[in-house]
Amino acid sequence: MKLKYSLPVAMLALVGYSYPSFAQTTDSLEALRKAGHVKVAIASIPPYLTVSPSGEAAGPSIELQKLVLKGIGLPTLSPVLTGWDSMIPGLLAHQFDYLGAGWNITEEGCKVALFSTPYYATRTALFVPLGNPKHLKSLADVAQRADIKIAMLPGTDSYSKYTKSQGVKSEQITIIPDFQAGAATVTGGRADAFVVGQFSIPNPREKGLEVIPDEHSPVFGSGAVFRKEDKAFRDAFNEQLIGFIKDGTFTRLYGQYYNGDTMAKLLSRYAKASDLEPSCE
């Protein structure tokens, strides 16, 4: 899983968007039980969340959310494959019951919705060739060595903002289109590191890469997203989710892709979204 959009596209989509005003209610859980299904907006984020041609959703993220819903006493999720820019408008228009693709927990996002306890957390990391031949430990190292070249995804996400804040020059950065290209750029010798979230590439050593987390990087997190009036649903979701992070279930589900204990320990610091972003409810 990678860290998802921080809502700029969705926020733009809401400009001029009209949707009904719903009073906050504590009856959202009972309404979901009566409906007999929980409609969840998802995206394809292999290997953590995959969608088959027939619309079947699978992967550890889906399994975790199914366990959470079962623990609350709700029906299992009905996944709806949805474009990123349609998710927030669709949620607010009651087309979905929550967003399960994993969104960045940000100040701008918390203005329009509620976020769950983070179930994905990461620091910025450098994916380097095995053995770390350039002995890189942080983005600050990169900034101090003009000969070092890094690969990054396009856009202005949290990782690129942090990279620039550390003084890395634009001429040191090669923009690549996707994760596969980022890995190939490093193993092919065209860049010294691919900079992205530390858990973004599953089983990196199998791809000829070693992950070096930047220990000075802030922690970025993402979680499920709910409507403001569905606080009771969000709180019940949090209670179950925290339990699965603490009891080893999370580690078991994600452990085949990376060291699940590492992320579980990182997640254990955060009981709610506001622990990462103070403006969140």
Secondary structure by P-SEA (a helix, b strand, c coil): cccccccaaaaaaaccbbbbbbccccaaaaaaaaacbbbbbbccccccbbbccccccccaaaaaaaaaaaaacccccccccccccaaaaaaaacccccccccccccaaaaacccccccccccccccccccccccccccaaaaaacccbbbbbbccccaaaaaaaaaccccccbbbbccaaaaaaaaaaccccccccccccccccccccbbbbbcccccccbbbbbbcccaaaaaaaaaaaaaaaaaacccccccccccaaaaaaaaacccccccccccccc
